[in-house]
Structure formats: structure tokens, C-alpha cells
Amino acid sequence: MYAEERQQAMAQLISRRGRLSVVQLAGEFEVTTETVRRDLSTLDRMGLVRRVHGGAVPAGSLTVIESGISERDQSNTQAKEAIAAAAVALLPPPDSVVVIDAGSTTARLAAALPRDHRLTVITHAVPVATRLAGLPQIELHLLPGRVRPTTHAAVGADTVIALHELRADVAFVATNGITVGHGLTTPDLDEASTKRAIIACARRTVVLADSTKFGVETAVRFATLDSVDALVTDAGTDASDRRAMEQAGIEVVVA
């Protein structure tokens, strides 16, 4: 089957069945998950399907779909654990200031912070703060704002204003989608504004993104690739995507 025939059949199947995962489509068409992600990106650009976290849905079925934090926390868990462990090596020296963004992988990073490494940690994410509260090596600062039920993260004007007053050594940032052409995206305007402010306040930005985030574009861009210093991902990310990130000047760490 030629690529164009497979993509047409894929779009028809998604239209009939509704949401399908990358893994389901790979099994259905007997191709790799990397091939499916490229096909879905092509179909999304053509307006035939809409890419969502881990798969695709019919183009007309939604305007925005955003998985809740509990759903995201249960997906691709092994890769996220590996990414968090690898990201520990990118911590700044002891007594530095870091910002940890909201996300299921960044929350795992918070849990993996070494007990003998003193840090000041700033976060707007309730799950991150819960993991760090009371740890003797962490001076924890929780940002103000309205807590979104979807992400359990504080967002809004108060959050952004507070971040504008801060200066951090490293920001560890999560994303809903990442592409070479469009950069980093998230479905929500307030989340995007907060992520922009997090990146702006840090000297160095490290993005934690598992392979399911590549080739995905959601509603709001919060950063271009030139805002990113390092990317930590898993071995499931297509080699061509990793090369493209490196060509953009990003240090790529494969967990």
C-alpha cells in the first residue's frame, strides 16, 4: 500500500470509529508508530483528522480536547519515568533556583529530585508542590492564581505577574505538542501565558516531552524552538525529529 492510500484509509477509519490511538493504527496498518505519527501529521495539515494526545480524532468532532492530569499521568508511564530520571542530570548546582511547570512528567521529576541537592523550587502546579512540601532540601514557593481543574495548575494574571518578578536558573517545562515548524503548543490560553512567563524568567529552559508529543499541534503556541536549550525525550521519538531538534540548536537527551 502506498503512503497516500494508507493515509486515505487511515482517515476513513478514524472517521468511522472516532478516536484511535497511534498504537491501534500501527497494528491496523502493520506499520511502525513513527510512520503513523507522520501520517497523522500529514492528515492533520490537510484537515482530514485532528491530532490529539496519543492518537487522532475525526476533524469535525471537537474544537479542543485536553486530557486531564489523572488521564495523562496513566499514559506512557515508563517513558515518563525514564525522562524524569534523565532530567535530574540537567539540574543546576546546589542552592540554585528552578521553576517546575505543570505536567505528568514534570511531576515525576519533582519526585525524583535528589535528597542531597538543595534547591529553591518555584511552581504553579499543585501536584508538584504536594511532592515537594516538607522536604528538607527544598525551599518551595507556590505561585498564586486560579487553579484549573484539568491540570491542577495555577494560571491567570496573578500567576504571570508573579513570574515576571522572578529570575530562575533553569525552567523545566512540559508541552502538549511539539513540531519543528510551529514549536511548543498547549490547548489553553491561560496555560500558554503561564508557560511563556516561566520560560521568560529562566536563564535556561529544559523541555520534558515523551514521543507521543511529537508531530502534535494544539491550539496555542507558547514557545518557538529557539526558546529551548535542552529537550529530554524517550527512545520512541523518531530519529528524524531528534535530528531536527539538534539542528535547531537544542541539546537532545534520550532517556
C-alpha angles and dihedrals in degrees: 000000000000119000092250092052092048092049092050091049090047092053091049092049093050090048091054100042103030118219115024128178126232089246093052092050092047090055093044094053098030095236134119123275088244090059091049092052091052091048092049091049089053092048091047091053089050090052093240097117137007120236115229133172107305098353145357143281133202111287096242098043099089147003096213132003118186121177117227120245093253092053092047091047090060096049126088090353099165093053092048092050090051092048092050092050092049092048090061088073088062095058115124120242120292116288092030126131121245133179118214116201125214117271143107093259095044089051088057089052089055090053091049097053108127117251093226096054114088114213142163105228123196119191142161092199119101093204090053093047091049091056093048104038111115097011107139095219094052127078099199126205118185115202122228125243147093111312112229113220091217097058103014087230131131113243139162139072095317091054094048094046091051091051092050088062094053136083120200134182096221135009119203106205134189126207138195092213141008131191133165093235101044106023125213122353143181131184098237129071095212092048089050092051091050093048091050090052091048091053092045094054096052131081090212131026123207117187120206110203130156121215095266090068095062117101091016122123119186129186105281129042114214101173143014121223093259087068091062124085100178139011126202114198140150133263091259091074111107114257091232090057091050091050091049090053091050091048087055088060097259122140105233120206117189112205 
